[in-house]
Amino acid sequence: MVEITTRDGVQTVITTFEMTPGTAQDLMDALREAYEGFISKRPGFIGAGLHMNDAQTRIANYSQWERREDFLAM
């Protein structure tokens, strides 16, 4: 389970995606693959979470970074 840190200075990025039913799982799979294969290996990455609603029409994504510059460099 990913835990959101409350440390000062940490950059938290929240992104939401809205889509038609039937397409959310494809995006969820692509986001997971991106985190596993690339994003999680970037300097300053702390953690991330992906959440899909029951209707499969929205995905919420959050990630945390040591510094804003680390996120922007990613």
Phi, psi and omega in degrees: 000133179276135179247132178281125180275150179248016178299145175294144174087351180282138178269119175252129181242126179242128180231139175237148179233134176242133184212174178280152177304143179098346180251345185296321182296323177298316178294318179302315179297318180294320178295316177301316179297319179296318178295314182292320187271336187220301190301316184293346180265357181285146178302136177089354180292132178256308182180173181206161176219144177235134182222134178244140178285165183298327181282354181056045177239353180217142174235133172251135182229130171231148174220155178234144185226150178301320182216154177303321180298327178295316178297314181296326179290330180298000000 
